[in-house]
Structures are given as C-alpha cells and as structure tokens.
C-alpha cells in the first residue's frame, strides 16, 4: 500500500511534544523521519516520566511520540556536526524545529539559511508562545 507521503524525507529537530507529534503524523502518512538528538542523552522527553513504566531505559511518552523514527545524534555546537546536518538538509523535503526564538538563528539554521541550502524545502517552526510578546523566551 502506498501512503501519501511515501518518498518524503523529514528532518525533525524538535523535542518534547508538539514537534515530535507533528513529525509522527507525517511518518504515519508515509514520510521517512530522521530525528536529530543530542549526543549526551538525546531528546529530553526520553526522561519525561508520566508513569513508572519505561522501555529500554526511556520513558513511554518518548516512545509514544517517536516510534519508528530514525535517530541521529549530532552536537549542534560542533561545526562538523552542523556541516553534516546541513548536508542532510540539502536532501530533505521538510525540516521541523521548535527551539526558543533566536536559537535557530545562532545555529545558522534559520529559514533563509536553510532555504539557501535547499530552495525546495518546507520549513516548519513551532513555538510555545509565538515570536514576540512577554513570554516569547519561555520554553513551551
């Protein structure tokens, strides 16, 4: 059975719930999702426990929203790892990110920079509180 997003490559730079849930829906429609995680422990939701149940040392919430995704550990403060990520973004169809405002720019992965690497990419940003206002710097 062919799914609507078969052949689509999604690079997921998100943590916690909103971004990983969005990429999970894309995966359910057939996309290949590569989740970028920290080398020192991965996505923070690996240690987010809503119950005392875990799978392979990770919380069940992590598995519920990241099931069947591929995982790639990259240090986004390491220029070589940023270079590897940019190479991957050159082949991707979609990029999702949910960093606090300003972080993605500091990493050199803002919309204009990624669009220069891959003009056809669909770039999605998710924030907890928008891009301006009194709570903009708070984590969602």
CORNORTA-V972835 format. One record per run of one state. SS is the DSSP state (H for helix, E for strand, L for the rest). FROM is the first residue (numbers start at 1). LEN is the number of residues. If there is no record, write none. Layout:
[[SS;FROM;LEN] [SS;FROM;LEN]]
This chain:
[[L;1;8] [E;9;5] [L;14;4] [H;18;11] [L;29;3] [E;32;6] [L;38;6] [H;44;4] [L;48;6] [E;54;2] [L;56;2] [E;58;2] [H;60;7] [L;67;3] [E;70;4] [L;74;5] [H;79;11] [L;90;4] [E;94;4] [L;98;5] [H;103;4] [L;107;4] [H;111;7] [L;118;4] [E;122;4] [L;126;15]]
